[in-house]
Amino acid sequence: MATIRPFAAVSYARRPELDLSNLIAPPYDVLDERSQAALIAGHPRNITVIDLPHLPAKTVGPDAAYARATATLDAWLADGTLVQDGRAALYPYAQSYEHAGRTYHRRGFIALVKLSPFGAGDVIPHEKTYREAIEDRLKLTRATRVQLSPIFGLFSDPRNEVTNLLYKNLGRPEASGTLDGVKNDLWSVIDAEVENHVIDLMGTKPIYVADGHHRYTMALQYQFEMEQKNGGPLPPSHPANYCLFVLVGMQDPGLLILPTHRFIGNLAPFDVATFKAAVGGAFEVTESPLGPERMAEFADDFLKKEPPHTLGLFDGRTRKLHVLRLKDLDVLANLEPGQSDAWRRLDVAILQRYLLDEVLAPRFAAPGREITKGYTADPATIAPQVDGERYQVGLLLQPTPLTALEDLGKHGEVMPQKSTYFFPKLATGMVVNSLR
């Protein structure tokens, strides 16, 4: 099971001219040139100067880009922009935000997690990784020798024991910053009794990677390279044996998982009647009384109240919404006999392997063209994007249940791409972990 430990974080100095709201950033992989420029315009020492030295994100840059990031990091450490705590701690980290008219408070904590290979049972993935994105983060870590962006991990905590231990009598946050409407609060806990109790409790639990699969895989590769240099296994306390995580209990009331809806393009003129006939054995298709102006209501309210395996379809040509209710729970049994029942009954798997691969691609794709896909967690963007030209169809999903992470973990399986969207994203720059 998981092994965690406190660490002495590197963070922005508590100085009046360093407003944390202007220094933290979303994860590097959601940024582009324009969004990064806006962050740096807010403050020239925004963390993205180091964390995203090369664009586009997830592509491998020249050595000079990573060398510049290292030089910047060293300069900020030298002039006191960044400072390291004098003692190790666990760091409670809470995010307060609004979604669909409700206010949420997601409480977790930041700690180091001992690396273990995927499949060993300690840290469990749910998505595939891609080589180029891993190589970019590896080059940055080799150069800077710090871990900049925490991995988002989940653990089962039915009685909120871990969270309650850490948040008892915390008082005012030691650091706060607001990013994209989300308030990020940070504390530190240095009570040895509390730390040891949390370590013991976490030692009985696996950790499920919610976000950051590429960074975790990169950390394993970095550990391997350090072992090669060392001529064998590293000392147990070596920093390369651990990785920076934000850990949140699966039962935390502030934990919100959103579906990632799809845009589908390169379809020949799409006709719902033909589609309905094509999927008739697997889905019941009915027209919704809600129009595109009520897309958010359809996704955030109507779909969530429907039985499991209910999807939505928006036709960009007719501007009508349709409800797809699965009739055949075993629709993937013959298509994916090697996968577990838990995997075959994921809505995202049914969407990809049946609706896209077996229906839309072979029967509706424009002649000589492959279908294209876009993704969004914001249903309000579907109607404007699905205009009948760039995209012809929008497919809306219910959220993937958190229990699916545990179910698939038991079988060593991973979900199709873009299966989960944990909202909001973690902020980069609250703390940094030094590997030096």
C-alpha positions as CSV (number, residue, x, y, z in Angstrom):
1,M,0.0,0.0,0.0
2,A,1.0,3.7,-0.3
3,T,4.0,5.1,1.5
4,I,3.9,8.8,2.1
5,R,6.3,11.2,3.8
6,P,6.5,14.9,4.8
7,F,8.9,17.2,3.0
8,A,10.4,20.7,3.2
9,A,8.5,22.5,0.4
10,V,9.9,25.2,-1.8
11,S,7.4,28.0,-2.2
12,Y,7.0,31.7,-3.0
13,A,8.2,34.0,-0.3
14,R,5.5,35.7,1.8
15,R,6.3,39.2,0.6
16,P,3.8,42.0,-0.2
17,E,5.0,42.3,-3.8
18,L,4.5,38.6,-4.4
19,D,0.7,38.1,-4.6
20,L,0.2,34.4,-5.0
21,S,-2.9,34.9,-7.2
22,N,-0.5,36.3,-9.9
23,L,2.1,33.6,-9.4
24,I,0.3,30.3,-9.5
25,A,-1.0,28.7,-12.7
26,P,-3.1,25.9,-14.1
27,P,-1.3,22.7,-15.0
28,Y,1.2,23.2,-17.9
29,D,-0.7,20.8,-20.2
30,V,-3.8,23.0,-20.5
31,L,-1.9,26.1,-21.4
32,D,-1.2,27.6,-24.8
33,E,0.9,30.6,-25.9
34,R,-1.9,33.1,-25.3
35,S,-2.9,31.8,-21.9
36,Q,0.7,31.6,-20.7
37,A,1.4,35.1,-21.9
38,A,-1.6,36.4,-19.9
39,L,-0.2,34.8,-16.8
40,I,3.2,36.3,-17.3
41,A,1.7,39.6,-18.0
42,G,0.1,39.4,-14.5
43,H,3.5,38.9,-13.0
44,P,6.9,38.2,-14.7
45,R,7.7,35.6,-12.1
46,N,4.7,33.4,-12.7
47,I,5.6,29.8,-12.2
48,T,5.0,29.0,-15.9
49,V,8.2,30.7,-16.7
50,I,9.9,27.7,-15.2
51,D,7.2,25.0,-15.7
52,L,6.4,25.7,-19.3
53,P,9.7,26.8,-21.0
54,H,8.7,25.4,-24.4
55,L,5.5,25.5,-26.4
56,P,3.3,23.8,-27.4
57,A,2.9,21.9,-24.2
58,K,3.6,18.2,-24.1
59,T,6.1,18.5,-27.0
60,V,9.9,18.1,-26.6
61,G,11.8,21.4,-26.7
62,P,15.5,22.2,-27.3
63,D,18.0,21.7,-24.5
64,A,18.4,25.5,-24.3
65,A,14.7,25.9,-23.2
66,Y,15.2,23.7,-20.2
67,A,18.5,25.3,-19.4
68,R,16.8,28.7,-19.3
69,A,14.2,27.3,-16.9
70,T,17.0,26.0,-14.6
71,A,18.7,29.4,-14.7
72,T,15.5,31.2,-13.8
73,L,14.8,28.8,-10.9
74,D,18.3,29.2,-9.5
75,A,18.0,33.0,-9.8
76,W,14.7,33.0,-7.9
77,L,16.1,30.8,-5.2
78,A,19.2,33.1,-4.9
79,D,17.2,36.3,-4.7
80,G,14.6,35.0,-2.3
81,T,11.6,34.9,-4.6
82,L,11.5,31.2,-3.8
83,V,12.4,29.9,-0.4
84,Q,12.6,26.4,1.2
85,D,11.0,25.6,4.5
86,G,13.4,24.8,7.3
87,R,11.6,21.6,8.3
88,A,9.5,18.9,6.7
89,A,5.8,19.1,6.9
90,L,2.5,17.8,5.4
91,Y,0.6,20.6,3.7
92,P,-3.2,20.7,3.9
93,Y,-4.4,22.2,0.6
94,A,-8.0,23.3,0.0
95,Q,-9.8,24.7,-3.0
96,S,-13.1,26.6,-2.8
97,Y,-15.1,27.0,-6.0
98,E,-18.5,27.3,-7.5
99,H,-20.1,25.0,-10.1
100,A,-23.7,24.9,-11.5
101,G,-24.8,27.4,-8.8
102,R,-23.3,25.5,-5.8
103,T,-20.3,26.2,-3.7
104,Y,-17.8,23.4,-3.0
105,H,-14.8,23.1,-0.7
106,R,-12.4,20.3,-1.7
107,R,-9.9,19.4,1.0
108,G,-6.8,17.4,0.5
109,F,-3.1,17.6,1.4
110,I,0.3,17.7,-0.3
111,A,2.9,15.1,0.5
112,L,5.5,12.9,-1.2
113,V,4.5,9.4,-2.3
114,K,7.0,6.6,-2.7
115,L,7.2,5.5,-6.3
116,S,6.0,2.1,-7.3
117,P,5.6,0.6,-10.8
118,F,2.1,0.8,-12.2
119,G,0.5,-2.5,-11.6
120,A,2.3,-3.1,-8.2
121,G,-0.9,-2.1,-6.4
122,D,0.4,1.0,-4.5
123,V,-0.3,3.7,-7.2
124,I,-3.0,2.8,-9.7
125,P,-3.4,4.5,-13.1
126,H,-6.6,4.9,-15.1
127,E,-5.3,6.4,-18.4
128,K,-2.7,5.6,-21.0
129,T,0.4,7.8,-21.4
130,Y,2.2,9.0,-24.5
131,R,6.0,9.1,-25.0
132,E,6.5,12.7,-26.2
133,A,4.7,14.2,-23.2
134,I,6.8,12.1,-20.9
135,E,10.0,13.1,-22.6
136,D,9.3,16.9,-22.2
137,R,8.7,16.6,-18.4
138,L,11.8,14.3,-18.1
139,K,14.0,16.9,-19.8
140,L,12.7,19.6,-17.5
141,T,13.2,17.5,-14.4
142,R,16.7,16.5,-15.4
143,A,17.6,20.1,-15.9
144,T,15.9,21.7,-12.9
145,R,16.0,18.8,-10.4
146,V,12.6,19.8,-9.0
147,Q,9.1,18.6,-9.2
148,L,6.9,21.6,-10.1
149,S,3.4,20.2,-10.7
150,P,1.8,17.9,-8.2
151,I,0.1,14.7,-9.3
152,F,-3.6,14.5,-8.3
153,G,-4.1,11.3,-6.3
154,L,-7.3,9.8,-4.7
155,F,-7.6,7.4,-1.8
156,S,-10.5,5.9,0.0
157,D,-11.3,7.6,3.3
158,P,-15.0,6.7,4.1
159,R,-14.9,8.4,7.5
160,N,-12.7,11.3,6.5
161,E,-10.2,10.2,9.1
162,V,-7.1,11.5,7.3
163,T,-8.8,14.8,6.3
164,N,-10.1,15.5,9.8
165,L,-6.8,14.8,11.4
166,L,-5.0,17.3,9.2
167,Y,-7.6,20.0,9.3
168,K,-8.2,20.0,13.0
169,N,-7.5,23.5,14.5
170,L,-5.6,24.8,11.5
171,G,-6.6,28.4,11.8
172,R,-6.1,30.9,8.9
173,P,-4.3,29.7,5.8
174,E,-0.6,30.4,5.6
175,A,-0.8,31.2,1.9
176,S,-3.8,31.9,-0.4
177,G,-4.2,32.6,-4.1
178,T,-7.2,32.8,-6.4
179,L,-6.9,31.4,-9.9
180,D,-9.7,31.4,-12.4
181,G,-12.3,31.9,-9.7
182,V,-10.9,29.1,-7.5
183,K,-9.5,30.0,-4.1
184,N,-6.4,28.0,-3.2
185,D,-5.5,27.8,0.5
186,L,-2.4,26.2,2.0
187,W,-1.3,25.3,5.6
188,S,1.5,23.3,7.0
189,V,1.3,20.6,9.7
190,I,4.5,19.7,11.6
191,D,3.0,17.9,14.6
192,A,4.9,14.6,14.6
193,E,2.0,12.7,16.2
194,V,-0.4,13.8,13.5
195,E,2.1,13.1,10.8
196,N,2.7,9.6,12.0
197,H,-1.0,8.9,12.3
198,V,-1.6,10.1,8.8
199,I,1.3,8.0,7.5
200,D,0.0,4.9,9.2
201,L,-3.5,5.4,7.8
202,M,-2.3,6.0,4.3
203,G,-0.1,2.9,4.6
204,T,-3.3,0.8,4.4
205,K,-4.6,2.4,1.2
206,P,-3.7,2.4,-2.5
207,I,-3.6,5.7,-4.3
208,Y,-5.5,6.2,-7.6
209,V,-4.0,8.7,-10.1
210,A,-6.8,11.1,-11.0
211,D,-4.6,13.5,-13.1
212,G,-0.9,13.5,-13.9
213,H,-0.2,10.1,-15.4
214,H,2.6,11.4,-17.6
215,R,4.3,13.1,-14.7
216,Y,4.2,9.9,-12.6
217,T,5.5,7.8,-15.5
218,M,8.3,10.4,-15.9
219,A,9.2,10.2,-12.2
220,L,9.6,6.4,-12.6
221,Q,11.9,7.0,-15.5
222,Y,13.9,9.7,-13.6
223,Q,14.2,7.2,-10.7
224,F,15.6,4.6,-13.1
225,E,18.1,7.0,-14.5
226,M,19.3,7.9,-11.0
227,E,19.7,4.2,-10.3
228,Q,21.8,3.8,-13.4
229,K,24.1,6.6,-12.3
230,N,24.2,5.2,-8.8
231,G,25.1,1.7,-10.1
232,G,22.2,0.1,-8.3
233,P,19.2,0.8,-6.1
234,L,19.1,4.2,-4.5
235,P,19.2,4.7,-0.7
236,P,15.6,4.5,0.7
237,S,15.6,8.2,1.5
238,H,16.8,9.4,-1.9
239,P,14.5,12.1,-3.3
240,A,14.2,10.4,-6.7
241,N,12.3,7.6,-4.9
242,Y,9.4,9.9,-4.2
243,C,7.0,12.1,-6.2
244,L,4.9,15.2,-5.3
245,F,1.2,14.5,-4.9
246,V,-2.0,16.3,-3.8
247,L,-4.0,13.6,-2.1
248,V,-7.8,13.9,-1.7
249,G,-10.2,11.4,-0.2
250,M,-12.7,9.9,-2.6
251,Q,-15.5,10.6,-0.2
252,D,-14.7,14.3,0.2
253,P,-17.9,16.3,-0.4
254,G,-15.9,18.8,-2.4
255,L,-14.6,16.3,-4.9
256,L,-16.4,16.9,-8.3
257,I,-15.9,14.7,-11.4
258,L,-17.2,16.1,-14.6
259,P,-17.8,14.3,-17.9
260,T,-15.8,15.1,-20.9
261,H,-18.2,15.6,-23.8
262,R,-17.2,15.0,-27.4
263,F,-17.4,16.9,-30.7
264,I,-17.4,14.7,-33.8
265,G,-16.4,16.1,-37.2
266,N,-15.8,15.0,-40.8
267,L,-19.2,13.3,-41.0
268,A,-21.2,13.2,-44.2
269,P,-24.6,14.9,-43.9
270,F,-25.8,13.4,-40.6
271,D,-29.3,12.1,-40.3
272,V,-30.8,11.1,-37.0
273,A,-33.3,8.7,-38.5
274,T,-30.5,6.7,-40.1
275,F,-28.4,6.8,-36.9
276,K,-31.4,5.6,-34.9
277,A,-31.8,2.6,-37.2
278,A,-28.1,1.8,-37.0
279,V,-28.1,1.7,-33.2
280,G,-31.6,0.3,-32.7
281,G,-30.5,-2.9,-31.2
282,A,-28.3,-1.2,-28.6
283,F,-29.9,2.2,-27.9
284,E,-33.3,3.7,-27.7
285,V,-33.1,7.2,-29.3
286,T,-35.7,9.9,-28.4
287,E,-35.9,13.6,-29.1
288,S,-35.5,15.9,-26.1
289,P,-37.8,18.8,-25.5
290,L,-34.8,20.9,-24.4
291,G,-33.2,23.1,-27.1
292,P,-29.5,24.0,-27.5
293,E,-30.0,27.2,-25.4
294,R,-30.6,24.8,-22.5
295,M,-27.6,22.6,-23.1
296,A,-26.1,23.2,-19.7
297,E,-29.4,22.2,-18.1
298,F,-29.5,19.1,-20.2
299,A,-26.0,18.0,-19.2
300,D,-25.9,19.2,-15.6
301,D,-29.4,18.4,-14.5
302,F,-31.4,16.2,-16.9
303,L,-28.6,13.6,-17.7
304,K,-27.6,13.3,-14.1
305,K,-31.1,12.3,-13.1
306,E,-31.4,9.6,-15.8
307,P,-30.5,6.0,-15.3
308,P,-26.9,4.9,-15.9
309,H,-25.7,4.6,-19.5
310,T,-27.9,7.5,-20.7
311,L,-26.1,9.8,-23.2
312,G,-27.1,12.8,-25.2
313,L,-26.6,13.6,-28.9
314,F,-26.8,17.1,-30.4
315,D,-27.3,17.3,-34.2
316,G,-25.6,20.4,-35.5
317,R,-27.7,20.5,-38.7
318,T,-31.2,20.3,-37.1
319,R,-30.1,22.0,-33.8
320,K,-31.9,19.3,-31.8
321,L,-31.0,17.3,-28.8
322,H,-31.6,13.6,-28.5
323,V,-31.5,11.2,-25.6
324,L,-29.7,7.8,-26.0
325,R,-30.7,5.1,-23.5
326,L,-28.6,2.0,-23.6
327,K,-30.7,-1.2,-23.9
328,D,-28.0,-3.8,-24.4
329,L,-25.6,-3.8,-21.4
330,D,-23.4,-6.4,-23.3
331,V,-23.0,-4.3,-26.4
332,L,-19.2,-4.6,-26.1
333,A,-19.1,-8.3,-25.1
334,N,-18.1,-9.4,-28.6
335,L,-16.1,-6.3,-29.5
336,E,-13.9,-6.3,-26.4
337,P,-13.9,-9.9,-25.0
338,G,-10.5,-9.4,-23.3
339,Q,-11.8,-6.5,-21.1
340,S,-13.6,-6.9,-17.8
341,D,-17.4,-6.3,-17.4
342,A,-16.5,-3.1,-15.4
343,W,-14.5,-1.7,-18.4
344,R,-17.1,-2.8,-21.0
345,R,-19.8,-1.0,-19.1
346,L,-18.1,2.4,-18.9
347,D,-20.0,5.0,-20.9
348,V,-16.8,6.3,-22.4
349,A,-15.8,2.8,-23.6
350,I,-19.3,2.3,-25.1
351,L,-19.1,5.6,-26.8
352,Q,-15.6,5.0,-28.2
353,R,-15.7,1.3,-29.1
354,Y,-19.4,1.1,-30.3
355,L,-20.8,4.5,-31.2
356,L,-17.6,5.9,-32.8
357,D,-15.7,2.8,-34.0
358,E,-18.7,0.7,-35.1
359,V,-21.3,3.2,-36.1
360,L,-20.2,6.8,-36.8
361,A,-16.8,6.1,-38.3
362,P,-17.7,3.3,-40.8
363,R,-21.3,4.5,-41.6
364,F,-21.3,8.3,-41.4
365,A,-17.7,9.5,-42.1
366,A,-17.3,11.7,-45.2
367,P,-15.8,9.7,-48.1
368,G,-12.0,9.3,-47.8
369,R,-11.8,11.1,-44.4
370,E,-11.4,10.0,-40.8
371,I,-13.7,11.4,-38.2
372,T,-12.2,14.1,-35.9
373,K,-12.8,14.6,-32.2
374,G,-12.9,17.5,-29.9
375,Y,-13.4,17.6,-26.1
376,T,-15.0,19.8,-23.6
377,A,-16.2,19.7,-19.9
378,D,-18.3,22.8,-20.5
379,P,-21.7,21.9,-22.1
380,A,-22.3,25.6,-22.9
381,T,-19.6,25.3,-25.6
382,I,-21.2,22.4,-27.5
383,A,-23.9,24.2,-29.5
384,P,-21.5,27.0,-30.8
385,Q,-18.8,24.4,-31.7
386,V,-21.2,21.9,-33.3
387,D,-22.3,24.1,-36.1
388,G,-22.6,21.5,-38.9
389,E,-19.3,22.6,-40.5
390,R,-16.3,21.9,-38.3
391,Y,-18.2,19.5,-36.1
392,Q,-21.5,17.8,-37.0
393,V,-22.4,16.0,-33.8
394,G,-22.0,16.5,-30.1
395,L,-22.1,13.6,-27.7
396,L,-22.8,14.3,-24.1
397,L,-22.0,11.9,-21.2
398,Q,-22.8,11.4,-17.6
399,P,-19.8,11.6,-15.2
400,T,-17.7,8.5,-14.9
401,P,-18.4,7.1,-11.3
402,L,-15.4,7.2,-9.0
403,T,-16.0,3.5,-8.1
404,A,-14.8,2.7,-11.7
405,L,-11.3,3.7,-10.7
406,E,-11.3,1.1,-8.0
407,D,-13.0,-1.5,-10.2
408,L,-10.6,-1.2,-13.1
409,G,-7.7,-1.0,-10.7
410,K,-8.5,-4.5,-9.5
411,H,-8.2,-5.8,-13.1
412,G,-5.1,-3.7,-14.0
413,E,-7.1,-1.9,-16.8
414,V,-7.1,1.7,-17.9
415,M,-10.0,3.8,-19.3
416,P,-10.2,5.2,-22.8
417,Q,-8.8,8.7,-23.3
418,K,-10.6,11.6,-21.7
419,S,-12.7,9.5,-19.4
420,T,-12.6,11.8,-16.4
421,Y,-12.3,15.5,-15.6
422,F,-11.7,16.4,-12.0
423,F,-12.8,20.0,-11.5
424,P,-11.1,22.3,-10.7
425,K,-7.6,21.6,-11.8
426,L,-4.8,21.8,-9.2
427,A,-2.8,25.0,-9.1
428,T,0.9,24.8,-10.0
429,G,3.2,26.9,-7.8
430,M,1.6,26.4,-4.4
431,V,4.6,24.3,-3.5
432,V,7.6,22.8,-5.3
433,N,9.5,19.6,-4.3
434,S,13.3,19.8,-4.6
435,L,15.2,16.7,-5.8
436,R,18.6,18.3,-5.2
